[in-house]
Amino acid sequence: MSLNLHLFSTPGEKDIRYVVDACRPYLEGKEEPTVAYLPLASLYAERWLGMAEESFKGLAELKTVNTELMSQKAIEDIIRNAQVVYIPGGNTFLLNHRLYASGVMPFLQKRIQAGLPLVGFSAGAILCGPNILTSNDLNSVGTSFFKGLKVIPFNVSPHYPLDAYGQSVKDEWLSDYHFFHDNPIIMMCDGSYIKVDGKKTTLVRGEAYILRKDSEKEKLEEGQLIAL
């Protein structure tokens, strides 16, 4: 797999600057570049559309995917022609449900495996893992689709607390996952950024930890490759 992933817990500081900066290298200098925008984790995506379009103004055109109103072919055409895929946060179960129910999930997975850059935060980062079971969200949509894109060998848990008490509560909650699954979990504090370049995974900045089965969590070091 020729992976090119940029994963965030949060998209910016009261904005989406982290997202835009990660997308920029794939868009600058291109003729009529487009971003496949998949705000499928939200029931109210239209509230954020204006801000997203303004943030990419002068850099690229956002092509918004709506799985309820668009055909599978139309969605796949947007993804096929885009220079980058941007998947924002919201409810991870809703995001996964819409991708599977629309039939788009296998195509998106193949494109990401082939090297199409993906920039995602929160739910958009969780989606990349083997499954979405480490999401903080309620399965309010009642989906039965729990497998993620499976392009990384670890699960993501965003919005990991900075305080010791909050971490201890979250650690206990996440340790239950390892009763049933063997793969590691990377817990990302807000502001953190993890980059996956081929087989190399690096914490670019911020605070993050890795929890492996039957092991104590480890704090990740900025700039160092993460052993998975």
Sine and cosine of phi, psi and omega as CSV:
sin_phi,cos_phi,sin_psi,cos_psi,sin_omega,cos_omega
0.00,0.00,0.68,-0.73,0.03,-1.00
-0.97,-0.23,0.96,0.29,-0.16,-0.99
-0.98,0.19,0.54,-0.84,0.01,-1.00
-0.56,-0.83,0.99,0.15,-0.13,-0.99
-0.90,-0.44,0.63,-0.78,0.06,-1.00
-0.80,-0.60,0.95,-0.30,-0.16,-0.99
-0.92,-0.40,0.75,-0.67,-0.05,-1.00
-0.77,-0.63,0.46,-0.89,0.17,-0.99
-0.99,0.14,-0.65,0.76,0.02,-1.00
-0.76,-0.66,0.45,-0.89,-0.13,-0.99
-0.99,0.11,-0.24,0.97,-0.05,-1.00
0.19,-0.98,-0.28,-0.96,0.03,-1.00
-0.96,-0.29,1.00,-0.01,-0.10,-0.99
0.88,0.47,0.39,0.92,0.03,-1.00
-0.36,-0.93,-0.27,-0.96,0.02,-1.00
-0.85,-0.53,0.61,0.79,-0.08,-1.00
-0.89,0.45,-0.58,0.82,0.02,-1.00
-0.88,0.48,-0.68,0.73,-0.01,-1.00
-0.89,0.45,-0.76,0.65,-0.04,-1.00
-0.89,0.46,-0.68,0.73,0.00,-1.00
-0.90,0.45,-0.60,0.80,0.03,-1.00
-0.94,0.34,-0.54,0.84,0.01,-1.00
-0.98,0.22,-0.50,0.87,-0.18,-0.98
-0.77,0.64,-0.74,0.67,-0.05,-1.00
-0.87,0.50,-0.42,0.91,-0.02,-1.00
-1.00,0.04,-0.13,0.99,-0.11,-0.99
-0.91,-0.40,-0.58,0.81,-0.04,-1.00
-0.90,0.44,0.71,-0.71,0.03,-1.00
0.99,0.12,-0.08,1.00,0.03,-1.00
-1.00,0.05,0.50,-0.86,0.03,-1.00
-1.00,0.09,0.89,-0.45,0.00,-1.00
0.79,0.62,0.85,0.53,-0.01,-1.00
-0.94,0.35,0.52,-0.86,0.05,-1.00
-0.77,-0.64,0.47,-0.88,0.09,-1.00
-0.90,-0.43,0.83,-0.56,0.11,-0.99
-0.98,0.22,0.94,-0.34,-0.11,-0.99
-0.98,-0.21,0.91,-0.42,-0.08,-1.00
-0.89,-0.45,0.98,0.20,0.00,-1.00
-1.00,0.10,0.75,0.66,-0.19,-0.98
-0.99,0.13,-0.12,0.99,0.03,-1.00
-0.99,0.12,-0.08,1.00,-0.08,-1.00
-0.89,-0.45,0.62,-0.78,0.14,-0.99
-0.99,0.12,-0.19,0.98,-0.11,-0.99
-0.77,-0.63,0.70,0.72,-0.09,-1.00
-0.87,0.49,-0.46,0.89,-0.04,-1.00
-0.90,0.44,-0.39,0.92,0.01,-1.00
-0.91,0.42,-0.49,0.87,-0.10,-1.00
-0.97,-0.25,-0.07,1.00,-0.08,-1.00
-0.89,0.46,-0.70,0.72,-0.02,-1.00
-0.86,0.50,-0.70,0.72,-0.01,-1.00
-0.90,0.43,-0.66,0.76,0.00,-1.00
-0.90,0.43,-0.70,0.71,0.00,-1.00
-0.90,0.44,-0.65,0.76,0.01,-1.00
-0.91,0.41,-0.61,0.79,-0.02,-1.00
-0.91,0.41,-0.52,0.85,0.00,-1.00
-0.99,-0.12,0.06,1.00,-0.05,-1.00
-0.86,0.52,0.76,-0.65,-0.01,-1.00
0.99,0.10,-0.12,0.99,-0.02,-1.00
-0.93,-0.37,-0.70,0.71,-0.01,-1.00
-0.25,-0.97,0.28,-0.96,0.09,-1.00
-1.00,-0.10,0.75,-0.66,0.09,-1.00
-0.99,0.13,0.76,-0.65,0.11,-0.99
-0.94,-0.34,0.97,-0.26,-0.12,-0.99
-0.99,0.12,0.75,-0.66,0.03,-1.00
-1.00,-0.10,0.75,-0.66,0.09,-1.00
-0.78,-0.62,0.96,-0.30,-0.11,-0.99
-0.94,0.33,-0.36,0.93,0.01,-1.00
-0.99,0.16,-0.47,0.88,-0.12,-0.99
-0.95,-0.33,-0.16,0.99,-0.08,-1.00
-0.88,-0.47,0.48,-0.88,0.05,-1.00
-0.97,0.24,0.33,-0.94,0.04,-1.00
-0.86,0.52,-0.66,0.75,-0.01,-1.00
-0.89,0.46,-0.69,0.73,-0.01,-1.00
-0.89,0.46,-0.65,0.76,0.02,-1.00
-0.91,0.40,-0.71,0.71,-0.02,-1.00
-0.91,0.42,-0.55,0.83,0.06,-1.00
-0.90,0.45,-0.66,0.75,0.03,-1.00
-0.88,0.47,-0.72,0.69,-0.01,-1.00
-0.91,0.41,-0.66,0.75,-0.04,-1.00
-0.89,0.46,-0.61,0.79,-0.10,-1.00
-1.00,-0.05,-0.07,1.00,-0.06,-1.00
-0.99,0.14,0.45,-0.90,0.10,-0.99
-1.00,0.07,-0.36,0.93,-0.02,-1.00
-0.38,-0.93,0.50,-0.87,0.10,-1.00
-0.95,-0.30,0.76,-0.66,0.02,-1.00
-0.89,-0.47,0.87,-0.50,-0.01,-1.00
-0.85,-0.53,0.96,-0.29,-0.02,-1.00
-0.99,0.15,-0.05,-1.00,-0.09,-1.00
-1.00,0.08,-0.12,-0.99,-0.07,-1.00
0.66,-0.76,-0.63,-0.77,0.00,-1.00
-1.00,-0.06,0.92,-0.40,-0.08,-1.00
-0.89,0.46,-0.58,0.82,-0.01,-1.00
-0.92,0.39,-0.63,0.78,0.06,-1.00
-0.91,0.41,-0.69,0.72,0.04,-1.00
-0.84,0.55,-0.78,0.63,-0.03,-1.00
-0.89,0.45,-0.67,0.74,-0.01,-1.00
-0.87,0.50,-0.71,0.70,-0.03,-1.00
-0.91,0.41,-0.62,0.78,0.00,-1.00
-0.92,0.40,-0.67,0.75,0.01,-1.00
-0.96,0.28,-0.72,0.69,-0.06,-1.00
-0.89,0.46,-0.51,0.86,0.01,-1.00
-0.99,0.15,-0.21,0.98,-0.02,-1.00
0.99,0.11,0.09,1.00,-0.13,-0.99
-1.00,0.09,-0.37,0.93,-0.14,-0.99
-0.81,0.59,-0.75,0.66,-0.02,-1.00
-0.88,0.48,-0.62,0.78,0.01,-1.00
-0.92,0.39,-0.71,0.70,0.02,-1.00
-0.87,0.49,-0.69,0.73,0.01,-1.00
-0.86,0.52,-0.72,0.69,-0.01,-1.00
-0.89,0.45,-0.64,0.77,-0.01,-1.00
-0.92,0.39,-0.65,0.76,0.03,-1.00
-0.92,0.39,-0.67,0.74,0.03,-1.00
-0.89,0.46,-0.50,0.87,-0.01,-1.00
-0.99,0.12,-0.05,1.00,0.10,-1.00
0.91,-0.42,-0.01,1.00,0.06,-1.00
-0.89,0.46,0.85,-0.53,-0.04,-1.00
-0.89,0.46,0.69,-0.72,0.08,-1.00
-0.86,-0.50,0.78,-0.62,0.11,-0.99
-0.89,-0.46,0.86,-0.50,-0.05,-1.00
-0.60,-0.80,0.52,-0.85,0.10,-0.99
-0.78,-0.62,0.52,-0.86,0.02,-1.00
0.81,0.58,-0.92,-0.38,0.00,-1.00
-0.83,0.56,-0.60,0.80,0.01,-1.00
-0.91,0.41,-0.43,0.90,0.07,-1.00
-0.99,0.13,-0.68,0.73,0.02,-1.00
-0.84,0.54,-0.62,0.78,-0.05,-1.00
-0.81,0.58,-0.49,0.87,-0.11,-0.99
-0.95,0.30,-0.31,0.95,-0.09,-1.00
-0.97,0.23,0.00,-1.00,0.03,-1.00
-0.88,0.48,-0.53,0.85,0.04,-1.00
-0.45,-0.90,0.06,-1.00,-0.06,-1.00
-0.93,-0.37,0.37,0.93,-0.15,-0.99
-0.96,0.28,-0.18,0.98,0.05,-1.00
-0.99,-0.11,0.25,0.97,0.09,-1.00
-0.93,0.36,0.53,-0.85,0.07,-1.00
-0.99,0.15,-0.12,0.99,-0.23,-0.97
-0.99,0.11,0.30,-0.95,0.17,-0.99
-0.99,0.12,0.62,-0.78,0.09,-1.00
-0.99,0.14,0.88,0.47,-0.09,-1.00
-0.93,0.37,-0.43,0.90,0.02,-1.00
-0.98,0.21,-0.26,0.97,0.00,-1.00
0.94,0.33,0.58,0.82,-0.04,-1.00
-0.95,0.31,0.43,-0.90,0.14,-0.99
-0.92,-0.40,0.20,0.98,0.03,-1.00
-0.99,-0.17,0.94,-0.34,-0.07,-1.00
-0.89,-0.46,-0.20,0.98,0.05,-1.00
-0.97,0.26,0.69,-0.72,0.03,-1.00
-1.00,0.03,-0.33,-0.94,0.04,-1.00
-0.93,0.37,-0.38,0.92,0.03,-1.00
0.86,0.50,0.60,0.80,0.03,-1.00
-0.99,-0.17,-0.14,0.99,0.10,-1.00
-0.77,-0.64,0.48,-0.88,-0.07,-1.00
-1.00,0.04,0.15,0.99,-0.01,-1.00
-0.80,-0.60,0.41,-0.91,0.15,-0.99
-1.00,0.03,0.40,-0.92,0.05,-1.00
-0.92,-0.39,0.69,-0.72,0.14,-0.99
-0.83,-0.56,0.98,-0.18,-0.04,-1.00
-0.99,0.16,0.12,-0.99,0.06,-1.00
0.85,0.53,0.62,0.79,0.02,-1.00
-0.93,0.36,0.74,-0.67,-0.10,-0.99
-0.89,0.45,0.46,-0.89,0.06,-1.00
-1.00,-0.01,-0.40,0.91,-0.06,-1.00
-1.00,0.05,0.46,-0.89,-0.09,-1.00
-0.88,0.47,-0.67,0.74,-0.01,-1.00
-0.91,0.42,-0.73,0.68,0.01,-1.00
-0.86,0.51,-0.63,0.78,0.02,-1.00
-0.91,0.41,-0.65,0.76,-0.02,-1.00
-0.90,0.44,-0.63,0.78,0.04,-1.00
-0.91,0.41,-0.71,0.70,-0.02,-1.00
-0.92,0.39,-0.63,0.78,0.00,-1.00
-0.87,0.50,-0.67,0.74,0.00,-1.00
-0.90,0.43,-0.64,0.76,0.01,-1.00
-0.91,0.42,-0.70,0.72,-0.04,-1.00
-0.95,0.30,-0.48,0.88,-0.02,-1.00
-0.89,0.45,-0.43,0.90,0.06,-1.00
-0.87,0.49,-0.52,0.85,0.01,-1.00
-0.84,0.55,-0.61,0.79,-0.08,-1.00
-0.98,0.22,-0.05,1.00,0.19,-0.98
-0.94,0.35,-0.44,0.90,-0.13,-0.99
-0.88,-0.47,-0.30,0.95,-0.10,-1.00
-0.68,-0.73,0.49,-0.87,-0.11,-0.99
-0.98,-0.18,-0.35,0.94,-0.14,-0.99
-0.96,0.29,0.47,-0.88,-0.01,-1.00
-0.94,0.33,0.29,-0.96,0.07,-1.00
-0.86,-0.50,0.75,-0.66,0.14,-0.99
-0.98,-0.21,0.86,-0.52,-0.01,-1.00
-0.99,-0.16,0.86,-0.50,-0.10,-1.00
-0.95,-0.31,0.87,-0.49,0.14,-0.99
-0.95,0.30,0.38,-0.92,0.02,-1.00
-0.88,0.48,0.69,-0.73,-0.05,-1.00
0.99,-0.12,-0.17,0.99,-0.03,-1.00
-0.99,0.12,0.37,-0.93,-0.09,-1.00
-0.61,-0.80,0.86,-0.51,0.05,-1.00
-0.91,-0.43,0.76,-0.66,0.00,-1.00
-0.92,-0.40,0.71,-0.70,0.08,-1.00
-0.90,-0.44,0.90,-0.43,-0.04,-1.00
-0.85,-0.52,0.99,-0.15,-0.10,-0.99
0.91,0.42,-0.87,-0.50,0.02,-1.00
-0.99,-0.11,0.03,1.00,-0.04,-1.00
-0.99,-0.13,0.79,-0.61,0.04,-1.00
-0.87,-0.50,0.79,-0.62,-0.11,-0.99
-0.70,-0.71,0.65,-0.76,0.21,-0.98
-0.99,0.12,0.95,-0.31,-0.04,-1.00
-0.95,0.30,-0.70,0.71,0.02,-1.00
-0.34,-0.94,0.26,-0.97,0.06,-1.00
1.00,-0.02,-0.12,-0.99,-0.05,-1.00
-0.95,-0.32,0.76,-0.64,0.01,-1.00
-0.44,-0.90,0.37,-0.93,-0.05,-1.00
-0.71,-0.71,0.35,-0.94,0.10,-0.99
-0.83,-0.55,0.70,-0.71,0.02,-1.00
-0.88,-0.48,0.91,-0.42,0.03,-1.00
-0.97,-0.23,0.43,-0.90,-0.01,-1.00
-0.87,0.49,0.71,-0.70,0.04,-1.00
0.89,0.46,0.46,0.89,0.01,-1.00
-0.67,-0.75,0.36,-0.93,0.14,-0.99
-0.96,0.26,0.50,-0.87,0.04,-1.00
-0.91,0.41,0.46,-0.89,0.04,-1.00
-0.85,-0.53,0.65,-0.76,0.10,-0.99
-0.98,0.18,0.73,-0.68,0.01,-1.00
-1.00,0.09,0.54,-0.84,0.00,-1.00
-0.98,-0.18,0.70,-0.71,0.04,-1.00
-0.87,0.50,0.71,-0.71,0.09,-1.00
1.00,0.09,-0.18,0.98,-0.02,-1.00
-0.99,-0.11,0.56,-0.83,0.07,-1.00
-0.91,0.42,0.61,-0.79,0.00,-1.00
-1.00,-0.08,0.84,-0.53,0.05,-1.00
-0.98,0.20,0.85,-0.53,-0.10,-1.00
-0.90,-0.43,0.00,0.00,0.00,0.00
